[in-house]
Amino acid sequence: MAPASAPPDRFEPRHYSATDGIRLYYRAYGDPLATSPAVLCLPGITRNSKDFHDLACHLTAQGRRVLCPDYRGRGLSDYDPDWRKYKPEVYVEDLLQLLTLEGVDRFVAIGTSMGGLLIMGLVVARPAALVAAVLNDIGPEIESGGVLRIIDYIGQDHPQPDWAAGLAHLKATYPDLGLPDEKAWINLAQSTFRQTDDGQLHVDWDVALARPLREGGPIPDLWPLFRALDPRPVLVIRGGRSDVLSDSSLAKMIAAKPDLIHVTLPGVGHAPMLDEPAALEAIDALFARLDRSRLDRR
């Protein structure tokens, strides 16, 4: 009997073992027998699968299959006892293992911040499988100010006594994020903190994530990885207030790939939530283009 597909607003929680035995978590949305390429949603460096729930439901309603993993050291995945494994090469290996276990041979990747960098790693590791990419507020040139801010924040816990305090903390920490309403802030808080046995809220990631970033030296040249995305359709979504992807860096990306699709969201910082109307419109247009291309080949 074929596996049943979940309702558009539901997902199946799943686990798998990485090649080194770490137990990793992911959400599976939609029909596993969907004929269109699967969608792999990759969160930012401390983020997790919760960030993509609304977008995954939106795409599932279109008949798509969506996979949203928690990297090791985040969310419901195991924390790695060896902090040296918190690095892109290991994350890419974990993602390749997930794709193999799920039987995914063609996929579209949507990556926020570090997730976008992992897309560039995946296209090198499995070039025939990646159909298209959405890079959310990230590119081959990363502003140093944004990197230092992120490293400083993720390397420490930020315990909060209750959800009201957690909301206030996030609003003070991300004044330029540009979320539209209180519901959006609550969603962010619920995907940032977890409540533990001490009754307090703690960040939902391993603070040891920061150690490789502090001790790993300068960021390597990422332009060869970005160029490896050719000739696939690539959409870049940039926050107008981003301190990670600058307007000048986006201009260089356009020069390197003239067919690059791009949209900048005024008043939004790093990183867009991908539920902004202009972001959703651009994502829908990309998938519509892919669907037309797939039908034309039949």
N, C-alpha and C positions, 0 to 999 in steps of 0.2 A: 504494500500500500504506500502511495506517495505521501511524504510528510505534508501535513496541513500548513497552510500559510496563516500567520497571525493577523488579527484585525489591524487596520492601518495605524491605530494609536497604541499598539502593543508590541512588545518584543519578547524574545526568549533569552533569558540569561544563560550564558554558557561559559565553560572553562576548558582550557587545554593546557598541555604541558609544553613548555619551551624545550629546546634541545638539551639544555642543562638542567632540566627538571623543575624550574620555577613554574608555579601554577599561575596562569594568566586568565583574565576574565574579559569577556566581550559580550555585547548585545547583538542579537541577530533579529533584524526586522524583515518582514515581507516574505514573499513566496520563494523558497529555495530553488524552485524550478522555473523562475522567471527567465524569459529568453533574452532580455536585454542585459548588458554587462552589469555585474554587481557594482555597488558603490561602497568604497572603503573610506570611512571618515576618521581622520587622524587629528587628535587634539593637540593643544599647545603643551609646553614642557611640563607644567604641573597639572594640567587639566585631565579630564577623563571623559568617558563615554556619555555622561549626562549632558554635556554641552551640546550634543548633536540630536537630542531627542526630538525637538520640534522639527528640525530639518529632515530627520530620518522619517518621521511620520508624514511629512509633506511629500517626500519622494516615494515612500511606500504606497501612498494613495494613488500614485501614477503607475503602480504595478512594478516597482523596482525592488530589488533585494539590497539591503543595506547592512553593513557590518561596522560596528563601532567598538574598537578595543580600548581597554585600559592598559597603558604600558606598564611594565614592571615598575613597582614602587609607587603606583598611583591607584586610587579608587579601590576596587575589589581584587586587584591583582596582588600577588605576594610582593613584599619588599625583598630586595636582593641583599643578602648578607655581605656581599662584596660590592662596595660602592663603585669600584672601578668598572663594573659592567653597566653603569648608567651612562651609556654613550650611544651615538647614532648607529654604529655598526651592529651593535647587539639588538637595538630596537628593530632595525631592518630585518635581521635574521628572525626575530620573533614574528614579525609581520609576514614574512615569507612562509613560515611554518603555519600560520593561521590560514593563509590563502590556500596552501596545499591541503590542509585538513578539511577546509570547506569546499574543496574542488573548484576553486575559482581560477579560470584560465584567462578571463578578460575582465577588466575592471576600470572604473573611473575613480580617481582618488581626489578627495577634498581634504586639504590640510591647513590647519590654523597654525601660524607661527612655526615652531619646530616641526609640526606635522607636515608643513609644506616642504621643509628641507628633507624630511624622510621620503616624500614623494620623489624627490630628485635622486635619492639613493635607490629607491625601488625601480626607477626606470633604467638605471644602469644594471641592476641585478636581474631584472626580468623585463627587458625592453619590449618583447612581443605581447606582453599581457596588458600593459597600461594603454588605455584607449584615449584618455583625456585627463586633464588635471585642473583643479581649482586651488590656487595659492592664496590663502587668506592672510593678508598683511605681512608678507614675507617675500624675500627675493635673495639673489646671490650676494647682495651687499646689505649688511645689517648695521644700523647706526650704533656706535659704541655706547652712547648714552643710554639707549634702551636696554642694551645687553647688561650693562653694569647695574641698572635699576632692577632688572629681573633677577640677576644672580643674588643681589643683596636681599631681595624679598624672599626667594624660595629657600634660602639656606637657614631659615629659622622658623620655628613654630610661632603662631600668633594666637595663643589661646584666648577664647572669648567666653564670658560667663553665660551668655544666652544668645538667641537669634537676633534680638534687637541690637545687642552690642556688636554682633557679627556684621549686621547690615551697616551700622555706623562706621565700623572699621573699613569695610570695603569702599564705602562712599568717600571716606577720607583718603584712602590709599589710591583710588582710581578716579580722581576728580574730572579727568578728561575723557572717561570712557564713553560717555554720551548715551547711557541707557535711557529708554523713553519713559519708563514708569516704574512704580514701586514693585509691580509683579516681576519685572525683569531683574531688579535688584535681588528680590527674594530667590528667584531661580539661580542667580549667580552665587548667592550665599549657600544655597543647598548643594551646589556642585563644588564648592570650595572647602567647606567644613564638614566634619563628621563629629557626632556626639559620642563620647567615650564613657567608660564606667565611672570616671571622676565627675561626670555631670557637665563638663565643659566641652566647648567646641574646639577642635584642633584641625589644622590644615590636613586635607585628604591626600597627602603625598609624603614621601620619605624626604626629610630635609637633607639627607645625604646626597640628594640629586645635585646639589650645588658644588660638591667637592671636585668632580671631574672638570666642571666649568672653571673653577678657580685655579686648578692645577694643570689644566690641559694645554696652556699656551695660546697663541693667537689663532683666530678662526682661519681655516685654510681657504684657498681660492675656490669659491663655489661656482664660478662662471662656467667651467666645463660641465658641471652637473646640470645647470640650467639649460645650457645649449643642447644637452642630451634629450630634452623634452621635445625638440623638433622631430618630426613635422606634426606632432599632435596638437589638437586644439588646447589652448591654455587660457584660462580666465584668471586674472589677478584682481582681487578685491582689496582695496586699500582704505584704511581709516584716514580721514583728512587731518586728524590730530596725531597720527601715529608717530612715535619716537623710535620705531624699529624699521619701517619701510618709508623712506623719504620720497618726496615728489621727484627729486633729481635721480634717485635710484630707479624709480619706476620708469622715468624717461629713458634711462640706459637700457632697461629691459625691453622697452618698445623698439629702441634702435636695433637691438640684437635680434629681436623676433618681431618683425613688422606686422605680422598677423595676430599679435597678442591681443586678446580681448581684455579690457580693463575698465574698472569703475572705481571711482573714489567717492567715499561717503562723507560729506561735510559734517563736521561736529562730532565725529566718532574717533575715539582713540584706539590704542592697541589692546585687544584685537576686536574687530567687528564680530557680532554674535551670529551673523548669517541669517537672522530673521528680519533684518531691515528690508523694507520693500524693494529698494534698488538692488540689493544683493540677491534677494530671491528672484527678482525678474531676470537678472543676469544668469543665475544658475539655471533657471527654467529654460532660458533661450539656448544655453549651451546643450542641455539635454535634448531639447527639441531638434537642434541641429544634428546631434548624434543619431537620434531616432530616424530622421529623414535619410541620413547617409546609410544607415543600416538597411532601411527599406529599399533604397535605390540599388543596393548590391544584390538584392534577391532576384 
